[in-house]
Amino acid sequence: MQASISDYQKIIGKEHLETIYRIAERLSGKRVKMINSTSVGGGVAEILYRFVPLMNELGIQTFWEVIKGDGEFFNITKSIHNSLHGKEEPLTQEMEKKFLEVNQNNARSMSFDEDYVFIHDPQPIALIEEKDKHRTRWIWRCHIDISSPLESVWNFLKNYVEMYDVSIFSAPNFARMLKIPQYQIPPSIDPLSPKNREVRPREIENTLKKYKINPERPIITQVSRFDKLKDPLGVIHTYRLVKKTTDCQLILAGGTATDDPESVEILPQVLSQAEGDPDIHIIELPPNSDLDVNILQRASTIILQKSLKEGFALTVTEALWKKKPVVASAVGGIPLQVIHNYTGLLVHSVEGAAYKIRYLLNNPDLARRLGENGYQHVRHNFLITRHLRDYLLLLIALDHPGENIINLG
């Protein structure tokens, strides 16, 4: 059930909520379009599903469209994704041609007469070729870590990025040398969504029973897509190192995304590695499993995020919000959330992750303190209301080019 903007007052306070209303008044009647590559799976779709209705409630007419593509196109965009994370997967001329053809086909079926268009990530980036036909402000919103990309692929995309009016990145280290302005706006979670709301003890009890998980023993959990960059095999290795000296169970829960063809290839490898160990629970979650994710996280003793590369890791944000101690790789946007020894523990290897998990299992007071600090950090920095405010301020700034100070009145 979608929350109303007024429902957030109990979390952020009346003053912060009134600030959002005041900023939104300056944009009343404006029209916004969000475009990405999937309506199900992944953080972008999850954010937009909660974000778009709030924009409309504030009087800013906001639409959400998803580009269409075939398997070949999404194999190419997955290759682009991997390349932007530094993997040697260069694009051939044929791949570039196919990528542009799909964007052009989508452009023909879309209209761009809104005041602002947000293009999310590389998949629909070439829609910007429509810019000169419309009096629209175009924003490229990059959710992934492009700090060390394969240069040939980045240069191909950069030609399109620099056609936009502005770009947005999740963390300062993702920024690149560009001719257009760059903004840092981290993603967010919705504290009132099924994935993050409070749950009753009975709900936790029933869910653990459904998945045959023992609530009386320590539970280590990683929630993420079954993706190489989330390192699920490394998670199992970490668990096995911990298990040598400390009793525990492992939950690896996740699903697939329609724009990620590799994800269906990883799951069989994970199942093979876990075979024969009744304490490893591999849970393939279908779409709309948000409440189960919430409950599994809340039932966990420690949340692990052992990513090799990461855009922001909203699963970390979710865990911190639930006051869970987090052990996570020091990659991508994770260090914005996990402040080492304050809101969680950062690691750089399987061995380091295992050591920190054992340490927390044996020091529950520290685990509780990290969880409480993490919750406050998210409340002040990574909730959807802050995200909403930042986007509204960006749109106002786009209407005042060159002005250093804008009076909101």
C-alpha positions in Angstrom: 0.0 0.0 0.0 1.5 3.3 -1.1 2.1 5.8 1.7 1.0 9.4 1.6 3.6 12.1 1.9 2.1 13.2 5.2 2.7 9.7 6.7 6.4 10.4 6.8 6.1 13.2 9.4 6.3 10.7 12.3 9.8 9.7 11.0 11.4 12.9 9.7 9.5 15.6 11.7 7.1 18.3 10.8 9.7 20.9 9.8 11.4 18.7 7.2 8.1 17.7 5.7 7.0 21.4 5.4 10.3 22.1 3.6 9.4 19.5 1.0 5.9 21.0 0.5 7.4 24.5 0.2 9.9 23.4 -2.5 7.3 21.4 -4.4 5.1 24.5 -4.6 7.7 26.1 -6.9 7.3 23.2 -9.3 3.5 22.9 -9.2 2.1 22.0 -12.6 5.5 20.8 -14.0 5.7 17.4 -15.8 8.4 14.8 -15.3 9.2 11.6 -17.0 11.3 8.7 -15.6 12.7 6.2 -18.0 14.6 3.0 -17.2 15.0 -0.6 -18.4 12.9 -2.7 -16.1 9.8 -2.4 -14.0 10.8 -5.4 -11.8 14.0 -6.3 -10.0 16.8 -4.1 -9.0 17.1 -0.9 -7.0 16.1 1.6 -9.7 12.7 0.0 -10.3 12.1 -0.3 -6.5 12.9 3.4 -6.0 10.7 4.5 -8.8 7.7 2.4 -7.7 7.6 4.3 -4.5 9.0 7.7 -5.7 6.6 8.4 -8.7 3.4 8.4 -6.7 4.9 10.8 -4.1 5.9 13.2 -6.9 2.3 13.2 -8.2 0.9 13.7 -4.8 3.0 16.9 -4.5 1.4 18.3 -7.7 4.3 17.4 -10.1 2.8 15.2 -12.8 5.3 12.3 -13.1 5.3 9.4 -15.5 7.4 6.2 -15.6 8.2 4.4 -18.8 10.3 1.3 -19.4 12.2 0.7 -22.6 11.6 -2.5 -24.6 14.4 -4.7 -25.9 15.1 -8.3 -26.9 17.5 -10.8 -25.4 20.3 -9.6 -27.6 19.9 -6.0 -26.5 20.0 -6.9 -22.8 23.0 -9.1 -23.3 24.7 -6.1 -24.8 23.6 -3.8 -21.9 24.9 -6.4 -19.4 28.2 -6.4 -21.2 28.2 -2.5 -20.9 27.4 -2.8 -17.2 30.3 -5.2 -16.7 32.7 -3.0 -18.7 31.8 0.0 -16.7 32.9 -2.0 -13.7 36.2 -2.5 -15.4 35.8 -5.9 -17.0 37.3 -6.5 -20.4 34.1 -6.7 -22.5 34.6 -4.3 -25.4 31.7 -3.4 -27.7 31.9 -4.5 -31.3 30.5 -2.2 -34.1 27.6 -4.7 -34.4 26.8 -4.4 -30.7 26.9 -0.6 -30.8 24.6 -0.6 -33.8 22.1 -2.9 -32.1 22.2 -0.8 -28.9 21.4 2.3 -30.9 18.7 0.7 -33.0 16.8 -0.4 -29.9 17.1 3.1 -28.4 15.9 4.6 -31.7 12.9 2.2 -31.9 11.9 3.1 -28.3 12.2 6.8 -29.1 9.7 6.4 -31.9 7.1 5.0 -29.5 7.7 7.6 -26.8 6.8 11.3 -26.4 9.2 13.7 -24.7 7.0 16.8 -24.1 7.5 16.9 -20.3 9.5 19.7 -18.7 12.1 17.2 -17.4 13.2 13.7 -18.4 15.3 11.5 -16.2 17.1 8.7 -18.0 18.3 6.0 -15.6 21.6 4.2 -16.3 23.1 3.3 -19.7 20.4 1.2 -21.3 18.2 4.1 -22.5 21.0 6.6 -22.7 20.8 7.2 -26.5 17.2 8.5 -26.2 19.0 11.8 -25.7 19.2 12.0 -29.5 15.6 13.3 -29.3 16.7 16.3 -27.2 16.7 18.9 -30.0 13.1 18.1 -31.0 11.7 19.1 -27.6 12.1 21.9 -25.1 12.8 19.5 -22.3 15.6 19.4 -19.6 17.4 16.1 -19.8 19.0 14.4 -16.7 21.2 11.3 -16.9 20.9 9.5 -13.6 23.8 6.9 -13.2 23.2 4.4 -10.4 26.4 2.3 -11.0 30.0 2.7 -10.1 31.9 4.0 -13.2 35.1 5.0 -11.3 37.3 2.6 -13.3 35.5 1.7 -16.5 36.8 0.1 -19.7 37.7 3.3 -21.5 36.5 2.3 -24.9 33.0 1.6 -23.6 32.9 4.7 -21.4 34.0 6.9 -24.4 31.1 5.4 -26.4 28.6 6.3 -23.7 30.3 9.6 -22.9 29.3 11.0 -26.3 25.7 10.7 -25.2 26.2 11.7 -21.5 27.6 15.1 -22.6 24.4 15.8 -24.6 22.4 15.9 -21.3 21.9 19.1 -19.3 23.1 17.5 -16.1 24.3 14.2 -14.7 23.7 12.6 -11.2 25.9 10.1 -9.5 25.5 8.2 -6.2 28.9 8.8 -4.8 31.7 11.4 -5.3 34.2 8.8 -6.5 31.9 7.8 -9.4 32.2 11.2 -11.1 34.1 11.5 -14.4 35.5 14.4 -16.4 32.5 15.8 -18.2 31.5 19.0 -19.9 28.1 19.0 -18.1 27.4 19.7 -14.4 27.5 16.7 -12.1 25.4 16.3 -8.9 25.8 13.8 -6.1 22.4 12.4 -5.0 22.5 9.0 -3.2 19.6 6.6 -3.6 17.2 5.9 -0.8 14.8 3.5 0.9 11.2 4.0 1.8 10.8 3.3 5.5 7.0 2.8 5.1 7.3 0.2 2.3 6.6 -3.5 2.9 10.3 -4.1 2.7 11.1 -1.7 5.5 8.1 -1.3 7.8 7.9 -2.8 11.3 6.8 -6.4 11.4 5.2 -8.4 14.2 7.0 -11.3 16.0 4.5 -13.7 14.6 5.3 -12.7 11.1 9.0 -13.4 11.7 8.1 -16.8 13.3 5.9 -17.9 10.4 8.4 -16.9 7.7 11.4 -18.6 9.3 9.2 -21.7 9.7 8.3 -21.5 6.0 12.0 -21.5 5.0 13.0 -24.1 7.6 15.4 -21.7 9.4 16.2 -22.1 13.1 15.5 -18.9 15.0 17.6 -20.1 18.0 20.9 -20.1 16.2 22.9 -17.2 14.7 21.9 -16.2 11.1 24.2 -14.6 8.6 22.3 -13.2 5.6 23.1 -11.6 2.3 20.2 -10.4 0.2 21.0 -9.5 -3.4 20.5 -10.6 -7.0 22.3 -13.8 -8.0 25.0 -11.9 -9.8 28.8 -12.4 -10.1 29.5 -8.9 -8.8 27.5 -9.7 -5.6 30.0 -12.6 -5.1 27.5 -15.3 -3.8 30.2 -18.0 -4.0 32.5 -15.8 -1.9 29.6 -15.5 0.6 29.4 -19.3 1.0 33.2 -19.4 1.4 33.0 -16.7 4.1 30.3 -18.7 5.9 32.4 -21.8 5.9 35.3 -20.1 7.4 33.1 -18.7 10.2 31.5 -22.1 10.7 34.9 -23.7 11.5 34.9 -22.1 14.9 31.4 -20.5 15.4 28.0 -22.0 15.0 25.8 -20.2 12.4 23.4 -20.5 9.5 23.6 -18.8 6.1 20.8 -17.2 4.1 21.5 -16.2 0.5 18.2 -14.7 -0.7 17.6 -13.0 -4.0 16.1 -13.1 -7.4 16.7 -12.0 -11.0 16.0 -8.9 -13.0 14.5 -8.8 -16.5 17.4 -6.7 -17.8 20.1 -9.0 -16.3 20.5 -12.2 -18.4 23.5 -13.3 -16.4 21.6 -13.7 -13.2 19.9 -16.9 -14.3 23.3 -18.5 -14.9 24.7 -17.8 -11.4 22.0 -19.5 -9.4 22.9 -23.1 -10.4 26.5 -22.5 -9.4 25.4 -21.3 -6.0 23.1 -24.2 -5.5 25.9 -26.6 -6.4 28.2 -25.0 -3.9 25.6 -25.2 -1.2 24.6 -28.8 -1.8 24.8 -31.1 1.2 24.8 -28.3 3.9 21.5 -28.0 5.6 22.6 -24.8 7.3 22.9 -23.0 3.9 19.5 -21.7 2.8 19.4 -20.5 -0.8 16.1 -18.7 -1.3 15.1 -17.7 -4.8 12.6 -14.9 -4.2 10.0 -14.1 -6.9 9.0 -10.5 -7.6 6.9 -8.8 -4.9 8.7 -10.6 -2.1 9.5 -7.4 -0.2 7.9 -8.5 3.0 9.9 -11.7 3.0 13.1 -9.8 2.5 12.1 -7.5 5.4 11.5 -10.4 7.7 14.6 -12.3 6.7 16.7 -9.2 7.4 15.1 -8.5 10.7 15.5 -12.2 11.8 19.2 -12.1 11.0 22.0 -11.7 13.5 24.4 -10.2 11.0 23.9 -8.8 7.4 26.7 -9.4 4.9 27.2 -7.6 1.6 30.3 -9.1 0.1 30.0 -7.3 -3.3 33.0 -7.1 -5.7 31.6 -4.0 -7.3 28.6 -2.0 -6.1 26.6 1.0 -7.1 25.1 1.9 -3.8 23.7 -1.4 -2.2 20.3 -0.5 -1.0 20.3 -3.9 0.8 22.9 -2.3 3.1 20.6 0.7 3.7 17.7 -1.6 4.5 19.8 -3.6 7.0 21.1 -0.4 8.7 17.5 0.9 9.0 16.6 -2.3 10.8 19.4 -1.8 13.3 21.4 -4.8 12.1 25.2 -5.0 12.3 26.5 -5.0 8.8 29.8 -6.5 7.4 30.3 -5.2 3.9 32.9 -4.8 1.2 34.5 -1.4 1.0 33.4 -0.8 -2.6 31.2 1.6 -4.5 28.7 3.5 -2.4 28.9 1.2 0.6 31.4 3.4 2.5 28.9 6.2 2.4 26.7 4.1 4.5 29.0 1.8 6.5 31.4 4.1 8.4 33.9 1.6 9.7 33.7 0.8 13.4 30.7 3.3 13.7 27.8 2.1 11.6 29.2 -1.2 10.5 32.4 -3.0 9.5 34.2 -2.7 6.1 36.2 -5.6 4.7 38.4 -6.3 1.7 38.5 -10.1 1.5 36.7 -13.4 2.3 39.1 -13.9 5.2 38.5 -10.4 6.5 34.7 -10.8 6.3 34.8 -14.1 8.2 37.0 -12.5 10.9 34.7 -9.6 11.4 31.6 -11.8 11.5 33.1 -14.0 14.2 34.1 -10.9 16.1 30.5 -9.6 16.1 29.0 -12.9 17.0 31.2 -12.9 20.0 30.6 -9.2 20.9 26.9 -8.7 20.9 27.1 -5.3 22.7 29.2 -3.9 19.8 26.8 -5.4 17.3 23.9 -3.6 19.0 25.8 -0.3 19.1 26.7 -0.5 15.4 23.1 -1.3 14.6 21.8 1.7 16.5 24.3 4.1 14.9 23.5 2.7 11.4 19.8 3.3 11.9 20.4 7.0 12.8 22.7 7.4 9.9 20.0 6.1 7.5 17.3 8.2 9.1 19.3 11.4 8.5 20.7 10.6 5.1 19.1 7.9 3.0 15.3 8.0 3.3 13.0 8.6 0.3 12.0 12.1 1.7 15.6 13.3 1.5 15.8 11.9 -2.1 12.6 13.6 -3.0 13.8 16.9 -1.7 17.1 16.6 -3.6 15.4 15.9 -6.9 13.0 18.8 -6.4 15.9 21.2 -5.7 17.7 19.9 -8.8 14.7 20.6 -11.0 14.5 24.2 -9.6 18.2 24.6 -10.2 17.8 23.6 -13.9 15.3 26.4 -14.3 17.9 28.9 -13.0 21.0 28.2 -15.0 24.1 30.2 -13.9 22.5 31.4 -10.6 24.6 30.7 -7.5 21.8 31.5 -5.1 18.1 30.8 -5.7 15.5 32.3 -3.4 12.8 29.8 -2.7 10.7 32.4 -0.9 
